[in-house]
Amino acid sequence: MTVRAVVIDLDGVLYVEDEPVPGAADAVASLRARGLALRFATNTTSRPRRRILERLHRLGFDVAPEELVTPAALAVRRCADRGHRTVALVMKDDLREDFPDLVDGGDAVDAVILGDCGEDFGYALLNRAFRLLMDGAELIALQKNRYWLTPDGLSLDVGPFVAALEYAASTEAFVVGKPAPAFFAAALDGTGVTAAQAAMVGDDVESDVGGALHAGMAGILVRTGKFREESVRAAGIRPTAIIDSIAELPALLDAASQRP
Ligand SMILES: [Mg+2]
């Protein structure tokens, strides 16, 4: 199989907090040198595109704005599709700049858009969102990851709070981030590469690997970031390949292209 496009998860694959994964920048450069289309896909909803790009550049990764795929952009698309204009942006202040054309606030909104609020997730914030949902707003979740890895250990991600609101309001969120199939399709937009010729590399066996496999792509799991042997077993998902880190990816793709 010859892979023509690679979708690369950021957190846990290229870096953990502010530490680049050893060999990651060289691996990205090497994939580029092979002529592969590259997309950088994150479920991070705690900072805007502008700051994600700044960080990538600071850590030595050469990424163009059009190569970066974030859930915020897909939430904007969902609002346009549904005609939502007034929304509640439940997220860190920083991220609001990625929703410039939506009106935020009021007692009646078309949608509640839920992203990472970190330490600010609390009763008052969740209860306000809950009441808006009970009044008919659509719940749009920027992602629904269970947890992520921070320097002091595994930490709750947005998913548990999405689940709490779904349970309370007896509703089901429209999830725009990984593992939603639309996320992977959007990531390949403009590459001219079909899912069957693309691979996703990530450290989350469910969101990255499971989502990619479901979307018809190869799903490659790295043993960096939040990788845990137990969660791979528990998920019941069989990655296309498991590698120690993204540093091994160029060699893996070379070997795969030798096979029919
Ligand atoms: Mg990750």
Residues whose N, C-alpha, C, O or C-beta is under 5 A from the ligand:
A	BS01	MG	D9 L10 D11 G12 D203 D204
